[in-house]
Amino acid sequence: MSTKTIGAAPDYAKKASWYQIPEITKDVDTFYIYATEYNLESFKEGSPDYASLDNAEMLRGVELQYMAQASAFADATNVFVPYYRQAGLRFAGEIHEKTGDVNAALLGMPYDDITAALDYYFEKLNGGRPFILAGHSQGSSMALLLLSRYFKDHPEYYERMVAAYPIGYSVTREYLAANPHLKFATGETDTGVIISWNTEGPKNVEENAHNVVILPGTMSINPLNWKLDETYAPASMNLGSLVENEKTGEPEIADIGADAQINLARGVVVTNAKVIPMPEEEAKIAAEFFGPDGRHENDYVYFYNNIKDNVAKRVAAYHTNHC
């Protein structure tokens, strides 16, 4: 690890250690773990492997990520988002290249930060409410570590979990076999389950492209028809994607042709959705990490309204099952 300082550990008793502690208006919570937002800056010479809590790139990114991803949980739940000292994209990529996944970059300081946040959340903020665990990319890899470790050690919390949405990282058959207390979703309304997918365009599949978030034996559920097989879901089943208005720059719900079909051999969701442009430098790095037709950054936004609808349905099902 770089010898540059990465700052003090967060004190989750302080509001400044959270992006959001919401007003409690719902009877279910979401604990959301953000994806890698220490990105371009992490490639600069001499940059530390991890982001300090005051890292400006990370802080900007978390704000944008809340709007594009975590907000999908806000209609049905109270959304809690802690800050944590995350691994930078460069370092996470190096660890993945050496070990085959990113866990070695997350265990230690990032994991310790998030488990401290969870301890404080359950002890001081949760009030006994059922909850959803959610994230994206690095945040989803972290969520999977928590499910296999933290929640295994805290069954009294785990029994209140409505569902987990670790979207944009691989949930593998090997992982599920090693953690028999966990179950992958089989439909639209089952609870206490893991809901996940990785999105790609057709070219990635055709070229069998390298994609760091896709591990051998990964599984995906189709976010439009909630099936595990290769049944095609046309874009007409998409309730709306979250995109930027080309004139105003404001987010809006639109139809961008985001259909979905699982490719079982690769374990991914394939879509023909319109490609959302990225700045040149970001697009170059994204292609290196996620392939020439990777749609990783759009795992949520392509299927935004379907996720929102699904969260509401699983919350309702949880209440029905636990009344």
N, C-alpha and C positions, 0 to 999 in steps of 0.2 A: 504494500500500500504506500501511496505517496506520504512523504513526511510533512507535507503541508497540513496546517491545522484544519480540522473539520468542525470545530466548535464544540460547545458544551451540549450535553444531553438535554432533550426537552423536559420541561417540568409540566406535566399535563394538568396540574392543578391551576396553571395559568392559561387564561384564554388565548394568549399569544401563541401557544403551542398547538393551536387548532386552527385550521382554515375555517371550520364551521362547527359551532355547538348550536344546534337549532332551538328555536322555541318549540316546546312540546305541544303539538296539536293533533298528533295521530297516536294510535295505540300500538304501533309497530315502529321499530327503528331500522335504519341502515347504517352499518359501519363500513365506510368506503375507503379503500387504500389506493392512492393514485399511482399511475404508471410513471415510467421514466420521463422526467421533465428536465433533468440535467443532461442535455444532449450535445448540441454543437459545442458548447463551452468546455465539455469534458475532453474534447479532442485537442484543445490548445496545449502547447508544450508546457509542462510543469503543472498542469491542472491536477488537483487531488482526485483520488479514485471515487470519493464520496462527496455529496453536496452537504455543506453546512446548512443550518436552518435559515440563514439569511441569504442563501444563494438566489440572486435575482432572477436567473433563468428559470429555476425551479418554481419560485413563487409566482411568476407570470404564468407558467404552464399549468400550475394547479388551478388557478382561477379559470383558465380556458377549459381545462378538463372538467371542472365541475359543471360548467355550462353545457358541454357537449356530451357528457357521460353520466356523472353522478346525479344530475338533475332528473334523469329518467326515473329515479326512485322517489322523487320529492312529492309527487301527488299522493302516494299511498303511505309514505313513511317519513319519519324525522331523520334527516341525513346528517350523520356525524363524520367529519373528515379531519383526522389528525395530520399534522406535519410530521415528517420523519426524515432522517438523514439517509438518503437513498444512494444506491450505487449509480454512478454515471454510465452513460451508454457505452463509452469506450471500454471501461473496466468490465462491465457486464459482458460485453462481447468477447473480451480476452478470456474471461473465466469460462464462458460457454465453449470457446474454442478448445480450451485445455481439458474440460471435464464433461462436456456434452449437455450441461444445463447451467443455470445461473445461481443455483442454491448456495454455492460457496461464497458468492459475492453478497448474499443476503443474510446468511447466518452470521451472527455477531452483532455489530452495531445496528443495522437496519431492523433486524428481527427483534433485538432487545428494545429498540424504540417502540415498535408497534405493539409488542406484548405489554410494555409499560402503559401504553395508551389504552389497550384493552382492559388491563387491570383497573385503571382509573375509571374507564367508562362503565364497567360492570359494577364497580363498588360505589361510584358516586353519581353516575348520570343515567344509567339504564332504568332504574326503578322497577326491575322485574319484568319489563316488557319483552315480548318476542322480538326477534331481530333478523335482519338479512345481512350477510357478509358479502361484500362485493368489491370488485377492483377491475383493473385492466393491466395487461402486460406484466411489468415488474410487480405491480400491486396484486395481480392475480397469482403470480408465482408465490408471493408472500402469503396470500390467502390459503393456498394449497399447503404451504408449510404449517400455517396455523391450524388448519383442519386436521393434519396428521399428527401434530404435536400438542399445541396449546389446548385445543378443544378435546383431544383424547384425555388430557390431564384434568379437564374441567367439564365432566359430563353434565354437571348441574347447569352450565351455560348452554352447552351444545343441544340439550333437549328442548331449548326454546328457539332454536334456529329454524326460521321459516324456510330458508333456502340459502344457498351460496351461489353467487354469480361471478366466478373467477374467469372472466371472458378475456380472450386474447393471450392465453398461455395453454400449454398442453396438459390435459387430464388424461393420463395414459392408463391402459389396462393394468400395467405393472403397478402403478401407484394405487389403483383401487384394490388390487389383490393384496397389496401390502398393508392396506388400511380397511379391513372388513367392516369397520364401524361407519364407513362412508358409502354412499350410493350415488350413481349417476342418474340424472333425470330420465324418465321413460315417456313423459308426456307433458301436457300443458299445465297441469294443476297439481302434480305430486309435490309433497313438501318434505323438508328435511333432506333435500337432495342437492346435487351439484349440477348447475346449468352452465355450459361453456361451449364455445366454438372459436375457431380461427378462420378468418375470411380470406379468400384469395380470388384473383381473377383467373380466367381460363389458361392464360399463358404460363403461369406458374405451374399448373398441373401438367400441361403439355410438355414442359421442359424439365419436370421433376426438380424444380428450382430449390436451391438452398434457402431455408427460412428458419431463423434461429428459434422461433417460438413453437415450431412443429417438431415434436420428438417422436421416436418410433412408438407405434401402438397408440397414438393419440385418438381421442374420440371427440365428436362434435354432435350437438343437437341442432336441428334446423330451426332458426329463429322465426320462421314464418308459419310452418305447419307443425312444429314441435315433435317431429318424427326423427328416428335414428337411422332410417334406411335412406335409399337414394330417390325417394319420391320427390319429384320436382315441384317446387312452390313458385308459381309465376309472380311477377311484380304486382299483379292485381291483388295479391294477398298481403302486400305490404301496406301498413296503415300510415306510413309517412316517414321519410328520412329527414334528418336535421341537417340543413345546409346553410351556407352563407348567401344571403341575397346579393346578387352580383352588382346591384346598383347602390344599395344602402350599406352593405357589409354586415347587416344585422342577421341573426339566425332566424330561420323560418322552416316550416315543415313543407316538404315538396316531394314530388314523384320523380325520382332519377333512375327509374328502371331497376331497382334493387330486388331482383329475384334471388332465389337460393336453392341450391341442390347440394347435398352431401356427396363427396367423393370418398367412398369407404376405404379405398386402397390407400389414400393419403390422409384420411381422417379429418378433412377440412370441409368448410362450406364454400362452394364456388358461386360467384355472382357475376352477372354481366352489367352491374350497375355502372353508371357514368363515373369515370375517374375524376375525383376532386383534385384540382391542381395543387401542387406544393411548391414553395420556393426552391430554386435550383439546388442549392447546397443540401437542403433537407431531403429532397427527392433522391439525390445521389446516395446519401447515407442510408435512406430507407431501402433503396434497391439492393445495397450491399448486405443489409441485415435480413430483409424480408422477401427478396427476389424481385425480378423485373415487373411482376404484376401482383405484388403483395398489396393487400388491402387492410393491413394490420391497423392502421390509424383510424379506419372506418368501421371497426367491429361493432361499435355502438351506433354511430350516426346513421349508417345505412338502415338499421332496423330499429331506430329510436322509438317510434310509437308502438311497435310490437313489443319491445321490452317493457315500456311503460304499462301497456295493457296486461302483459304477462305477470308483472309484479303485483298488480291489483288482483289478478285472479288467484295467484298463489297465496296472497295474504288472506283473501276471502276463504280459500280452501283450508288454510291453517285454522282460522277461527271456527269453521264448521267442524273440523276434526277435533278441536280442543274445547268445544263449548260444554 
